[in-house]
């Protein structure tokens, strides 16, 4: 819940900061007509919660912590203007962490570490409604549209998430204490819900900086390689920064 509280705090900060004075600070130049869509491409960091018995087992047995599942993230939005302050945003993201480890409490017959790697990939695909807390621009006459310097937003939505969890390397058979090499993989799709907060800062009438913070809730079933675990927690917080283009 720490990441969820961080998103809530960010929402409050953006609402407080979106004053009428800020809405009147217009960017330089204008467009011929109000933009009807936008495309944003951002990069940043995702921090999965990594809760549940699967991650409890992994962090207990191997030299890996929950923070090791943090990873770079690439995120893209295609947004369609529904009203002056409302957009429908179609989003796709990708992140993947890979961490090498060894058993905390075991070594092999040669007193060497028993090593393996753990990877987690997440691909959220969502549709969200995004509400801007200040006007994004104003029309001048019949044709010109001048963008606001800064337009903060909040939003919520849902969709689906693909994941892959994989462990590869050397492992211990606890029934015999023999060491063997193998690969354990689970992947699939599950439902996800998301909330977000962010803002767009105008660089010129067509281009702007885009900052976005969002939290995904998701949990999925595990495959046959991980029988006995109660699913995998895929929830987590993502913070990204990039550019947006008005179309």
N, C-alpha and C positions, 0 to 999 in steps of 0.2 A: 503493500500500500504506500510506501515511501514515494515511488515514482508518481502514483496517482495524486498524492498530495502536492507534489511539485507542479504538476499540470494545473491543479486548482489554484495554487499561488500565482502561477503565471497568468491565468485567466483574470484574476483579480487585478494584477498589475496592469494588464493591457486595458481593462475597462477603465481603471482610474486614469491611465495616461491618455485615453482617447478623448481629449477635450475639444470643444468647438473651435478653440483657437488653433489647435493643430490641424483641424480639418480645413481651415481657411488658408493654410500655407501651401500654395500650389507649386507644382513642379514647373520647370521651364518648358515652353513650347506647348503645342497642342496637336491633337489628331483630327483628321477629317471624319467626324462621326464618333459616336460612342462605341468602344470596343465591345464585341459580343462574346468573346472567349479569351482565354489566356493559356499559356503553357509554361510550366515551371519545372526546372531541373535543379535538384539540390543534392548536396552530399553532407554527411555528418557521422554521427555515432548513435548506435542503438545499444541499450543496456537491458537485456532480458532479465526478468525477475529470477528465473532459475529456481523456482520453488517446487516442492513435491518430493515424493520418495525416490524418484529416479535421480534427481540432482543431489539429494541427500546421500544416496549411495555413491555416486561418482565423486563427490567432494570428500567423502569419508575414506574411500579406498585409494584414491589416486591423488597425486600432488597437483590438484587443480581446485581453484576456488570459484565461487559464483561470479565474481568480477571478471574471470577469464573468458566468459561468454560474451563480453562486450565486443563489438565489432564495427568496422566502417559500414556505412549504409549509403546506398544510392536511392533517391526517391524522385518520382515524377508525378506531376498533376496536369490533367487537362480539364479546364474549368469552363463552364458555360453560364453566361449571365442570365438569371431568371428574373431579377428585379434590380433596381438601382443598388441595393445593398446585399443581395442574395445570389449565391452561385451554387450550381451543382458541380462538385469536383470528383473526377474519376482519378484514382490514385493507384500507383504501383510502386513497390519498393523491393529492395534486395539487400540482404546482409548475410555474411558468413564468417564464423569464427573457427579457427583451428588452433588447438593447444596440445603440445606434447606433454607427457606426464610419465610417472612411474608409480608403482605401488608404494604406499606410505610405510607399510609394516612388513613387506616381504621382499626378499631378494632370491636370485636363482642359486643353483648348486655351486656356482663359481663366485658367489657373493657379489654378483653384479646386479644392477637395477633391472627390474622387469618393466619394459617401456612400451608405451602405446600412445596413440593420439586420439583426440576427441574433437569432432566437428559438429557445428550446429548452423544450419542455413534456414532462413525465413524469407518468404515472399508474400507480403500482404497485398491483396487486391480489394479495394474498397470504393464505395460511392458515398459521398458525404454532402450535407448541406452546410454551406459556409456563410456566416452572417458577418458583414462588415460593420464595425462599431462607429465608423465615421464615413462620410461620403467619399467615394473614390475619385470624384472629379465633378466638374460642372460644365454645362453646355453654354457656349457663347454664340448667340445667334442661331442660325439653322444648321450650320455645318460643323463648327469647331467644338472640340471637347478638350478641356484642360484637366490633366490628372492632378489629384491631391498629392502633396509631398509624401505623406505617410498615411497608410490605411491599415489599421489593426483589424483582426478578425478572430472569431471563435467558431467552432463547428463540431459536428458529431455525425457519425454514420456507421456503416457496417459492410460486411462482405465476406470474403473467404481468405484463408491463408494456407499456403503450401509450406511444408517443412521437411527437412531431412536431418536426422540425428545419426551420427556414425561414430563407432569406435573401432580402431584398427591397430593391431600390433600383437603383443604377447600378453597372455592372461593366465590366471591360476584356476585350475579345477579344484575347488575347495573340498571335493569328496576324496581326491587322491593327492592333492598338493602338487600335481604335475603342471608344468608350464607348457602351454600350447599357443600357436599362432592362429589368429582368426580375424574376421571382420564382422561386426554386428551393425546392422542398418535398420532404420525405421523411417518411413516417409509417408506422406499423404496430405490430404486436405481437411480443413476444419473451418468452422465459422469463427468470425472475429467481429468485435465492436470496437469503435475508436472515438476518442475525443481529441480536439486539437485547439491550439491557439497560435497565433503568429501575426505577421505583418508584412507589408510590402512598401518599400521605400523607392520613390521614383528617381531614376537617374536621367531619363529623358522620356518623351511622350510614349515611346514604344517599349523601353526596357526599364526594369527595376530590380532591386535586390529583394530577395524573399527569404524570410526566416520562419521556421515552423517547428513547433514542439507538439508531439502527440503521444498518446498512450493507447496501446492495443491490449484488449483482453482476448485471450485465446487459450484453449486446451484441446489436445488431440489424443486419440487412442494410439497405442504403440503396437508395432508389428510383432511377429512371432519370435524375433530375436530377443525381445525384452519382455517375455512372459513373467507375470507376477508383479509388475509395476502398475500403479494406478494412473496411467496416462502420462503425458508430458506437458508441462506448463510452458506456454509460448508467449505469455504476456510480457510486456516490456515498454520502456520509454525510449523515444527517439527524438533527437535534436538535430536539425539539418539547416543548412544555409546555402543559398544559390542565387539563381536569376529567374526572373519571370518576364515573359514576352507577351504583350497585349496583341491580340489578333483581331 
